[in-house]
Amino acid sequence: MFSGTAHSAYDEALNYARERIQGGRPIIEHQNIKLKLFDMFTAVEAARSLSRRVWLYNASQRAAMQPPALEYSIASKVLGTETAFRVASQAVQIFGGNGLTKEYVIEKIFRDARAAMIEDGVNETLALLGATRL
Ligand SMILES: Cc1cc2nc3c(=O)[nH]c(=O)nc-3n(C[C@H](O)[C@H](O)[C@H](O)COP(=O)(O)OP(=O)(O)OC[C@H]3O[C@@H](n4cnc5c(N)ncnc54)[C@H](O)[C@@H]3O)c2cc1C
């Protein structure tokens, strides 16, 4: 769910950067925006890869009548939510002041991403539980 949140923040920022004109050209043509977008793309793909791999692994565990590997699920939740927050924050930066208005959905994505590090278990508490299983 939260690698999807990260992905939606990236998509919104990419589309906005293509449309927003500043300095006489779409802001996607400015190098600082390009670098940010590629960093966001990389982070989203890393979080998606881990969550899919963990899902497949735990599905195979279930098929083999074995318990799920909880530490991998926790790693995926923590990385996914922290990626969602970081990418949504970068997206808000790309939107500038518009990113803080309710006119653009990125404002809501950012709030949802922030809540994700608290809901379904605070990330620090989950990490402590994960650590006991290493
Ligand atoms: C958007 C959202 C949706 C939610 N949905 C649900 C839901 O559907 N069902 C449900 O049951 N709950 C839900 N919750 C509640 C959520 O599970 C709790 O908010 C979460 O578990 C944290 O509990 P808390 O808010 O009481 O914080 P606290 O437990 O008071 O934690 C506050 C801070 O203290 C730290 N802390 C707490 N205990 C310790 C400790 N022993 N050692 C060190 N540090 C500690 C935490 O890491 C955190 O930083 C939701 C929360 C949010 C934000």
The ligand as an ORCA input file, in Angstrom:
! r2SCAN-3c Opt
* xyz 0 1
  C      -3.922      7.006     10.354
  C      -3.979      6.026     11.503
  C      -4.785      4.927     11.378
  C      -4.868      4.013     12.438
  N      -5.693      2.923     12.292
  C      -5.814      2.058     13.316
  C      -6.695      0.926     13.203
  O      -7.332      0.718     12.163
  N      -6.807      0.094     14.273
  C      -6.118      0.301     15.426
  O      -6.255     -0.499     16.346
  N      -5.286      1.350     15.542
  C      -5.113      2.245     14.530
  N      -4.266      3.319     14.662
  C      -3.570      3.502     15.923
  C      -2.087      3.143     15.820
  O      -1.913      1.746     15.788
  C      -1.363      3.806     17.014
  O      -1.429      5.228     16.830
  C       0.080      3.340     17.070
  O       0.174      1.985     17.415
  C       0.887      4.146     18.074
  O       0.245      4.188     19.304
  P       0.033      5.584     20.019
  O      -0.533      6.556     19.052
  O      -0.700      5.317     21.285
  O       1.503      6.103     20.341
  P       2.391      5.744     21.606
  O       2.361      4.256     21.855
  O       2.040      6.650     22.720
  O       3.840      6.105     21.041
  C       4.289      7.471     20.991
  C       5.783      7.488     20.744
  O       6.465      6.837     21.843
  C       7.257      5.753     21.358
  N       7.150      4.613     22.268
  C       6.015      4.020     22.682
  N       6.277      3.010     23.493
  C       7.623      2.960     23.596
  C       8.536      2.114     24.290
  N       8.084      1.085     25.052
  N       9.846      2.323     24.144
  C      10.302      3.321     23.391
  N       9.511      4.177     22.707
  C       8.185      3.981     22.809
  C       6.702      5.412     19.975
  O       7.727      4.892     19.104
  C       6.204      6.769     19.472
  O       7.259      7.480     18.848
  C      -4.142      4.229     13.623
  C      -3.287      5.344     13.711
  C      -3.197      6.233     12.665
  C      -2.258      7.428     12.793
*
